[in-house]
Amino acid sequence: MPKMKTHSGAKKRFTKTASGKVRGRHAFTSHILEKKSPKKKRQLGRPVIMAADDTPRINKLLRTGKKS
């Protein structure tokens, strides 16, 4: 059976930290920015550790999780 390929969209959007957590971008950063405060926009610009519920799904796309 051939090797499984990494999901191209996921590898552009997510990175793994040294401890195995998944880092990604915040949502709500692309439009309707006029009504958001500068503080909020600044905080949204920084990367975030993805939620624990989303991590297994992202690992599956990145092909870095446990075999199943």
C-alpha positions as CSV (number, residue, x, y, z in Angstrom):
1,M,0.0,0.0,0.0
2,P,1.4,3.5,-0.8
3,K,2.4,6.0,1.8
4,M,-0.3,8.3,3.0
5,K,0.2,11.9,1.9
6,T,0.1,14.9,4.3
7,H,-3.0,17.2,3.7
8,S,-1.7,20.1,1.7
9,G,-4.0,22.7,3.3
10,A,-3.2,21.5,6.8
11,K,0.5,21.7,6.4
12,K,0.3,25.3,5.3
13,R,-1.9,26.3,8.3
14,F,-0.6,24.3,11.3
15,T,2.7,23.6,12.9
16,K,3.7,21.2,15.7
17,T,5.5,22.5,18.8
18,A,8.4,20.6,20.4
19,S,6.0,19.3,23.1
20,G,3.6,17.9,20.5
21,K,0.9,20.6,20.6
22,V,-0.6,22.0,17.5
23,R,-0.2,25.8,16.8
24,G,-2.4,27.7,14.3
25,R,-3.8,31.0,13.5
26,H,-6.7,32.8,15.2
27,A,-10.1,33.0,13.5
28,F,-11.8,36.4,12.8
29,T,-8.7,38.1,11.4
30,S,-9.6,38.7,7.8
31,H,-12.4,41.2,7.5
32,I,-14.8,43.4,9.5
33,L,-11.8,44.7,11.4
34,E,-13.1,48.3,11.7
35,K,-15.3,47.5,14.7
36,K,-12.6,45.5,16.5
37,S,-10.3,47.3,18.9
38,P,-6.6,47.6,18.2
39,K,-5.9,45.4,21.3
40,K,-8.2,42.7,19.9
41,K,-6.6,42.8,16.5
42,R,-3.1,42.6,18.0
43,Q,-4.0,39.6,20.1
44,L,-5.7,37.9,17.1
45,G,-2.4,38.3,15.1
46,R,-0.5,36.0,17.4
47,P,-0.5,32.3,16.9
48,V,-2.6,30.2,19.3
49,I,-2.4,26.6,20.6
50,M,-5.3,24.7,19.1
51,A,-8.0,23.3,21.3
52,A,-7.5,19.8,22.7
53,D,-10.7,18.7,20.9
54,D,-9.3,19.7,17.5
55,T,-5.8,18.3,17.9
56,P,-6.6,14.7,16.9
57,R,-8.3,15.8,13.8
58,I,-5.4,18.1,12.8
59,N,-2.9,15.4,13.6
60,K,-4.8,13.0,11.3
61,L,-4.5,15.5,8.5
62,L,-0.8,16.1,9.2
63,R,-0.3,12.3,9.5
64,T,1.6,12.7,12.8
65,G,-0.9,11.0,15.2
66,K,-1.0,7.5,16.4
67,K,-1.8,4.7,14.0
68,S,-5.3,3.5,14.0
